[in-house]
Amino acid sequence: MSAQPEANPTTEFLSLRPRLFAVAYRMLGTVSDAEDIVQEGFLRWQKADRRRIDDATGYLIRIVTNLCLDRLRAAKTQRESYTGEWLPEPIVTSDATESVDHNVSVALLLVLERLTPLERAAFLLHDVFDTDYADVSEVLDRSPATCRQLVKRARAHVQDARPRHSVTPSEGKEITLAFFQAARTGDTDALTQMLSDQAQLIADGGDKVVAVRRMISGRENLTRLFAGVAKLQGGVAPDDWRFCHLNGLPAILSREADPQLVQATAVEIEDGRIARVYIVRNPEKTAHLASELGLSL
């Protein structure tokens, strides 16, 4: 029997790239950092002695995970000193009904931020990417028993971030578009009907642009805020905007008064009302979304 041809290293890596990016994005919560990590993984893959690698997928996931752990440890001080609220960089997801979208939900990524790097890695590898404990142990260089404990502790934090209320794509789109219109025009009656009693708003400007620096809670407070912003903006919606799903949530991408600023607004809907509004205005976190509006930043 003739020997099987050796797989092309670049082709093999590219076939695994989406999975590697998925690991890195969930570990770091930022698109640019995840892409950097994947590129570094590719450079290491090119230099590796593939004759000694039996499992390319396991090898590359181990490389990417450990690069992410190094990045998280180095970024700890930077995250702690971040100005205002921190939100993950939004990514476009195809449909809110896909399970993968729940695994990149804003609520989940915010909870992951509160875990230790090892807890985060162990939980993602085992519970999200279905890696068995023996392989998690090898990736993290910890015993299987330790990895089980890491996952157990992570689950205790993560369980509350799981989506408890489902919304159909059509309902999500209808409510989101109505909310966008009401918020832009300052329609307080409509906002009162759409927002839940304990609705929350979290905005991320990263000290780069104007944004609310602390979470705002309560329907009345949010209604007053949106009405005030609408008054300042003259009650006019931006010319460039589109509906999409961001991190599994119905959302609006819009170009603001500054032509270089893309704003991402996503909403969580519970029992037919908006429970949380996430607004990302930090241009470093939304520049990669410009192409979704046909812009070139």
C-alpha positions in Angstrom: 0.0 0.0 0.0 1.4 3.4 -0.9 2.1 5.9 1.8 -0.5 8.7 2.3 0.7 12.1 1.1 1.7 14.5 3.8 -0.8 17.2 4.6 0.1 20.7 3.5 0.9 22.5 6.8 -0.8 25.8 5.7 -3.9 24.1 4.4 -4.1 22.1 7.6 -3.8 25.2 9.8 -6.4 27.1 7.7 -8.9 24.3 8.2 -8.5 24.6 12.0 -8.3 28.4 12.0 -12.0 29.1 12.8 -11.9 26.8 15.8 -8.6 28.4 17.0 -10.1 31.8 16.7 -13.2 30.6 18.6 -11.0 29.5 21.5 -9.0 32.7 21.5 -12.0 35.1 21.3 -13.8 33.4 24.1 -10.6 33.4 26.2 -9.8 37.1 25.5 -13.1 38.8 24.6 -11.4 40.9 21.9 -11.3 40.3 18.2 -7.9 42.0 17.5 -6.1 40.1 20.3 -7.7 36.8 19.2 -6.5 37.4 15.7 -3.0 38.2 16.9 -2.9 35.0 19.0 -4.0 32.9 16.0 -1.3 34.4 13.8 1.3 33.7 16.5 0.0 30.1 16.6 0.5 29.9 12.9 4.1 31.1 13.1 4.8 28.5 15.8 3.1 25.8 13.7 5.4 26.6 10.7 8.4 26.1 12.9 7.2 22.9 14.6 8.6 19.5 13.8 5.4 17.9 12.6 7.0 14.5 12.6 6.5 14.6 16.4 2.9 15.8 16.3 0.2 13.1 16.3 -2.7 15.4 16.8 -2.6 18.7 15.0 -5.9 20.0 16.5 -4.8 19.2 20.1 -1.3 20.7 19.5 -2.6 24.0 18.1 -5.4 24.4 20.7 -2.7 23.9 23.4 -0.5 26.5 21.7 -3.4 29.0 21.4 -4.7 28.4 24.9 -1.3 29.0 26.5 -0.7 32.1 24.4 -4.1 33.4 25.6 -3.2 32.6 29.2 0.0 34.6 28.9 -2.0 37.5 27.3 -4.6 37.4 30.1 -2.0 37.5 32.8 -0.1 40.4 31.1 -3.4 42.3 30.6 -4.7 42.0 34.2 -3.5 45.5 35.2 -4.8 47.0 32.0 -8.3 45.5 32.5 -8.4 46.6 36.1 -7.6 50.2 35.1 -10.0 50.4 32.2 -12.0 53.6 32.2 -15.7 53.0 32.6 -17.4 49.7 31.9 -15.7 47.0 30.0 -17.6 45.1 27.3 -16.2 42.4 24.9 -15.6 43.4 21.3 -18.8 42.5 19.5 -18.8 40.0 16.7 -21.5 39.3 14.1 -23.2 36.0 14.6 -25.6 34.6 12.0 -28.6 33.7 14.0 -29.6 33.9 17.7 -31.0 30.4 17.6 -27.5 28.8 17.0 -26.0 27.3 20.1 -22.6 28.8 19.3 -24.1 32.2 19.7 -25.0 31.5 23.3 -21.3 30.6 23.9 -20.3 34.1 22.9 -23.1 35.9 24.6 -22.1 39.2 26.3 -23.4 38.0 29.6 -21.2 34.8 29.4 -18.1 36.7 28.3 -18.6 39.2 31.2 -18.8 36.3 33.7 -15.6 34.8 32.2 -13.8 38.0 32.8 -14.3 37.4 36.6 -12.7 34.0 36.5 -9.1 33.2 36.9 -7.3 32.6 33.6 -7.0 28.8 34.4 -10.7 28.6 35.4 -11.6 30.3 32.2 -9.4 28.0 30.0 -10.6 24.8 31.7 -14.3 25.7 31.5 -14.1 26.7 27.8 -12.1 23.7 26.8 -14.3 21.2 28.6 -17.8 22.7 28.6 -17.8 24.7 25.4 -15.4 22.8 23.1 -16.1 19.3 24.5 -12.4 18.5 25.3 -12.1 15.6 27.7 -10.3 16.1 31.1 -7.2 14.1 30.0 -6.6 16.5 27.1 -7.5 19.6 29.2 -4.9 18.3 31.7 -2.3 18.1 29.0 -3.1 21.6 27.6 -3.0 23.3 31.0 -0.2 21.1 32.5 -2.4 20.4 35.5 -3.7 17.1 36.8 -7.2 15.9 35.7 -8.4 16.3 39.2 -7.3 19.9 39.3 -8.9 20.6 36.0 -12.2 19.1 37.3 -12.1 21.5 40.2 -11.3 24.4 37.9 -14.3 23.6 35.8 -16.5 23.1 38.8 -15.6 26.5 40.2 -16.2 28.2 36.8 -19.6 26.5 36.4 -20.7 28.0 39.7 -20.2 31.5 38.3 -21.3 30.8 34.8 -24.7 29.1 35.4 -26.4 32.4 36.0 -25.2 33.8 32.7 -26.9 31.1 30.7 -29.8 32.4 28.6 -33.1 31.6 30.5 -35.5 33.2 28.1 -35.6 32.4 24.4 -36.9 34.8 21.8 -37.6 34.0 18.1 -35.5 35.8 15.5 -38.5 37.6 14.2 -39.6 38.8 17.6 -36.1 39.9 18.5 -35.9 41.9 15.3 -39.3 43.5 15.8 -38.6 44.6 19.4 -35.0 45.8 18.5 -36.1 48.0 15.6 -39.0 49.4 17.7 -36.5 50.2 20.5 -34.1 51.8 18.1 -36.8 54.1 16.7 -38.1 55.0 20.2 -34.6 55.7 21.6 -33.7 57.9 18.7 -36.9 59.9 18.8 -37.1 60.1 22.6 -40.5 58.4 22.6 -40.9 57.9 26.4 -44.3 56.1 26.2 -42.9 53.5 23.8 -39.7 53.1 25.8 -41.7 52.6 29.0 -43.7 49.8 27.3 -40.6 48.1 25.9 -38.2 48.2 28.9 -38.5 45.9 31.9 -38.8 47.3 35.4 -35.2 46.5 36.2 -33.7 47.1 32.8 -30.0 47.8 32.7 -27.7 49.7 30.3 -24.0 49.1 30.1 -21.9 51.3 27.7 -18.2 51.0 26.7 -16.5 54.1 25.4 -13.0 53.1 26.7 -12.3 56.8 27.5 -12.0 57.3 23.7 -15.5 58.7 23.1 -18.4 60.0 25.2 -20.3 57.1 26.8 -22.1 56.4 30.1 -19.3 55.3 32.5 -21.4 53.3 35.0 -24.2 50.9 34.6 -27.6 52.5 34.7 -30.5 50.5 36.2 -34.3 51.0 36.2 -36.8 51.7 33.5 -37.4 55.3 34.5 -33.7 56.1 34.5 -33.1 54.5 31.1 -36.1 56.3 29.7 -34.9 59.7 30.9 -31.4 59.0 29.5 -32.6 58.0 26.0 -35.0 61.0 25.9 -32.1 63.3 26.9 -29.8 61.9 24.2 -32.5 62.1 21.6 -33.0 65.7 22.4 -29.3 66.4 22.0 -29.3 64.6 18.6 -32.4 66.3 17.4 -34.4 63.0 17.4 -32.9 62.0 14.0 -31.7 58.4 13.4 -28.3 58.1 11.6 -28.3 57.6 7.9 -26.1 54.5 8.0 -27.4 51.6 10.2 -28.4 48.0 9.9 -30.0 45.3 12.0 -27.9 42.2 12.7 -27.0 39.8 15.5 -24.1 40.5 17.7 -22.9 37.8 20.0 -26.2 36.0 19.5 -28.3 39.1 20.5 -30.5 41.2 18.2 -28.6 44.4 17.6 -28.2 47.6 15.6 -24.9 48.8 14.0 -24.9 52.5 13.3 -22.6 55.2 12.1 -22.7 58.1 14.5 -22.2 61.9 13.8 -18.5 61.3 13.7 -18.2 59.4 10.3 -15.3 57.4 11.8 -17.4 56.1 14.8 -19.4 52.8 14.5 -21.7 52.1 17.5 -22.9 48.6 18.3 -26.1 48.4 20.3 -27.3 44.9 21.4 -30.3 44.0 23.6 -31.3 41.1 25.8 -35.0 40.4 25.7 -36.8 38.6 28.5 -40.6 37.9 28.5 -41.1 40.2 25.6 -39.3 43.2 27.2 -35.8 44.5 27.0 -33.9 43.6 30.1 -30.4 44.8 29.2 -28.9 47.1 26.6 -25.2 46.8 25.7 -23.7 49.8 23.8 -20.1 49.6 22.5 -18.7 52.9 21.3 -15.0 52.4 21.8 -13.7 52.8 18.3 -10.9 50.3 18.9 -13.6 47.7 19.6 -16.0 48.5 16.7 -13.6 49.4 13.8 -13.7 45.8 12.5 -17.5 46.2 12.1 -17.3 49.1 9.7 -17.4 46.8 6.7 -20.8 45.6 7.9 -22.1 49.2 7.1 -20.1 49.4 3.9 -17.6 51.7 5.4 -13.8 51.7 5.1 -12.2 53.0 8.3 
